[in-house]
Amino acid sequence: MTSGGIEPRTERLRRARHLRAYLVQVPYLLVLLAGLVAAVLVLFDRWRRGAFVFGSALLLASLLRALIPTSRAGLLQVRGRFFDVVATAAVGATILWLATSIDPLGTD
């Protein structure tokens, strides 16, 4: 045993668990970052591009939720896998359709 009372192997396992707890959130952080980019675009009066990026972020979330195991889905997991994938894909596709189909009225 070490002077701290914790064996080195136990300490390594504890650090690995902490690291995994952060790494499992990386897909969610990617989607969150895309949402932030969309918000900045809307803030700078680029609402169509912002809506397009936001819809794409939701489709990315849907794809990641479909491909990543539930044990590693992190905050992308809200309900069951099927519901999460269908709901985010439907909303993302709707936003993309709206962003591309509405007349820009002189804006971008």
C-alpha positions in Angstrom: 0.0 0.0 0.0 1.1 3.5 -0.6 1.5 6.3 2.0 -2.0 7.6 1.0 -3.6 4.2 1.8 -4.7 3.6 -1.8 -3.0 1.0 -3.9 -1.6 2.2 -7.2 -3.9 -0.1 -9.2 -6.9 1.3 -7.5 -5.8 4.8 -8.2 -5.3 4.0 -11.8 -8.8 2.5 -12.0 -10.3 5.6 -10.4 -8.6 7.9 -12.9 -9.7 5.7 -15.8 -13.3 6.0 -14.5 -13.1 9.7 -14.3 -11.6 10.0 -17.8 -14.3 7.7 -19.2 -17.0 9.9 -17.5 -15.7 12.9 -19.5 -15.0 11.0 -22.8 -18.5 9.6 -22.9 -19.8 13.2 -23.2 -17.7 14.0 -26.3 -20.5 13.2 -28.8 -22.9 15.5 -26.9 -20.3 18.2 -26.8 -19.9 18.0 -30.6 -23.7 18.5 -31.1 -23.7 21.3 -28.5 -20.8 23.0 -30.3 -22.7 22.9 -33.6 -25.8 24.3 -31.8 -23.6 27.1 -30.5 -22.3 27.9 -34.0 -25.9 28.0 -35.2 -26.9 30.4 -32.5 -23.9 32.7 -33.3 -24.9 32.7 -37.0 -28.5 33.6 -36.1 -27.2 36.3 -33.7 -25.3 37.8 -36.6 -28.4 37.9 -38.8 -27.6 34.8 -40.8 -30.7 33.0 -39.8 -30.9 30.6 -42.8 -27.3 29.4 -42.3 -27.9 29.2 -38.6 -31.1 27.1 -39.1 -29.2 24.9 -41.6 -26.4 24.3 -39.1 -28.9 23.7 -36.3 -30.8 21.1 -38.4 -27.5 19.5 -39.3 -26.5 19.3 -35.7 -29.8 17.5 -34.9 -29.2 15.0 -37.7 -25.6 14.5 -36.3 -27.1 13.9 -32.9 -29.5 11.3 -34.5 -26.7 9.6 -36.3 -24.5 9.5 -33.2 -27.3 8.2 -31.0 -28.0 5.4 -33.6 -24.4 4.3 -33.8 -23.0 4.8 -30.3 -23.8 2.1 -27.7 -26.2 3.2 -25.0 -23.5 2.8 -22.4 -21.5 5.5 -24.2 -24.3 7.8 -25.4 -24.0 10.1 -22.5 -26.3 13.1 -22.6 -27.5 12.2 -26.1 -29.6 9.5 -24.4 -32.9 10.9 -23.3 -35.4 8.1 -23.9 -35.0 4.8 -25.7 -32.7 4.6 -28.7 -35.5 4.3 -31.2 -37.3 7.4 -29.9 -34.2 9.5 -29.6 -33.1 8.7 -33.2 -36.5 9.2 -34.8 -37.3 12.4 -32.8 -34.0 14.1 -33.5 -34.0 13.0 -37.1 -37.5 14.2 -37.7 -36.9 17.6 -36.1 -33.5 18.0 -37.8 -35.0 17.2 -41.2 -37.9 19.6 -40.7 -35.6 22.4 -39.8 -33.4 21.7 -42.8 -36.4 21.7 -45.0 -37.6 25.0 -43.6 -34.2 26.5 -43.9 -33.9 25.6 -47.5 -37.5 26.2 -48.6 -38.4 29.6 -47.2 -37.7 32.6 -49.4 -34.8 34.5 -47.9 -36.4 37.9 -48.5 -33.1 39.6 -49.1 -31.3 38.0 -46.2 -28.9 35.2 -46.1 
